Amino acid sequence: MSYYSDGAAGALLRLEAGQIRQARGELMKAGLIAYRRPFYQVLSLEPEVTGSGSSAPVVAPARVGGVRAVGDVLRSLLAQKEEGGR
C-alpha cells in the first residue's frame, strides 16, 4: 500500500500531474494496481485460480517479467502510449 499524493509521486518519479493520472489509469487497466484516493495497492502477480463449476479450477496465465522500479514501469507505459499515438 502507498499513500503518496499525486504531487509527491510526480516529484519522486519526475512526472507531471497529467502523466501521473495517465500512468495510474494504464496500471489500473492492466490490473497491476488498485487505487482509491489516496491509497495505491500493488496487486498480486501470482496466477489467479478460480472455480469454474467443474472439477478442475481455472488458472489465469501468470504475468511475466522481472522486478522493475515503478518509475521505470510508468515511463515505459507513457512511452508506449506516445508511440502508439503517432
Backbone torsions as a table, in degrees:
resi	resn	phi	psi	omega
1	MET	NA	145.4	176.9
2	SER	-138.3	147.1	177.8
3	TYR	-129.9	32.3	175.5
4	TYR	-67.2	138.2	173.6
5	SER	-71.1	163.4	176.6
6	ASP	-58.2	-39.5	179.4
7	GLY	-63.3	-44.5	-179.9
8	ALA	-67.6	-43.3	178.7
9	ALA	-63.1	-41.4	178.9
10	GLY	-62.7	-41.0	179.1
11	ALA	-65.6	-43.3	179.9
12	LEU	-65.9	-38.2	-175.9
13	LEU	-94.7	-4.1	-177.5
14	ARG	58.6	46.3	178.6
15	LEU	-123.4	147.8	177.1
16	GLU	-79.7	163.5	-176.0
17	ALA	-54.6	-43.4	179.0
18	GLY	-63.9	-37.5	178.3
19	GLN	-67.5	-37.9	177.6
20	ILE	-62.4	-47.6	-179.5
21	ARG	-62.0	-42.7	-179.5
22	GLN	-64.6	-46.8	-179.5
23	ALA	-63.7	-40.6	178.6
24	ARG	-61.0	-43.5	178.1
25	GLY	-61.3	-41.6	179.0
26	GLU	-65.7	-41.7	179.0
27	LEU	-65.7	-37.5	177.3
28	MET	-67.5	-43.4	179.8
29	LYS	-61.4	-35.7	179.6
30	ALA	-79.3	-5.2	179.3
31	GLY	76.3	21.7	-177.9
32	LEU	-92.6	-25.8	178.9
33	ILE	-138.0	158.9	167.9
34	ALA	-115.7	147.0	-178.2
35	TYR	-140.2	127.1	168.5
36	ARG	-140.0	111.1	-172.8
37	ARG	-45.7	127.6	5.7
38	PRO	-101.5	17.5	-171.6
39	PHE	-100.9	135.0	171.1
40	TYR	-107.9	141.6	173.5
41	GLN	-131.0	125.4	175.3
42	VAL	-78.5	126.1	-177.1
43	LEU	-86.7	158.6	-177.2
44	SER	-62.3	143.4	175.2
45	LEU	-98.9	0.7	179.1
46	GLU	-70.5	150.2	177.0
47	PRO	-62.1	144.8	-178.8
48	GLU	-92.8	126.4	178.7
49	VAL	-107.0	124.8	-179.9
50	THR	-130.3	153.8	175.1
51	GLY	-79.0	140.3	-179.0
52	SER	-114.7	7.4	-177.3
53	GLY	89.7	-17.7	176.4
54	SER	-96.8	-177.9	-177.6
55	SER	-74.9	-21.6	-177.7
56	ALA	-102.8	132.9	177.5
57	PRO	-71.1	153.8	176.0
58	VAL	-93.3	127.6	-179.5
59	VAL	-112.6	118.2	176.8
60	ALA	-70.4	148.1	179.5
61	PRO	-62.9	142.4	178.5
62	ALA	-72.5	147.2	173.1
63	ARG	-75.4	150.3	-178.6
64	VAL	-113.6	159.1	178.1
65	GLY	127.7	164.5	-179.7
66	GLY	-100.2	-170.4	178.9
67	VAL	-75.9	131.6	179.0
68	ARG	-137.7	149.5	175.8
69	ALA	-67.7	143.7	-179.2
70	VAL	-57.3	-41.6	179.1
71	GLY	-59.1	-39.7	178.1
72	ASP	-65.4	-40.2	179.0
73	VAL	-63.8	-45.9	-179.8
74	LEU	-62.2	-45.5	179.1
75	ARG	-62.3	-39.9	179.1
76	SER	-63.2	-44.0	178.4
77	LEU	-62.4	-42.7	179.4
78	LEU	-65.1	-41.2	178.7
79	ALA	-63.1	-41.8	178.7
80	GLN	-63.6	-41.1	179.9
81	LYS	-64.3	-43.3	179.7
82	GLU	-65.3	-38.5	178.9
83	GLU	-67.6	-36.3	179.9
84	GLY	-70.2	-25.0	-178.9
85	GLY	-86.6	-2.9	-178.9
86	ARG	-90.3	NA	NA
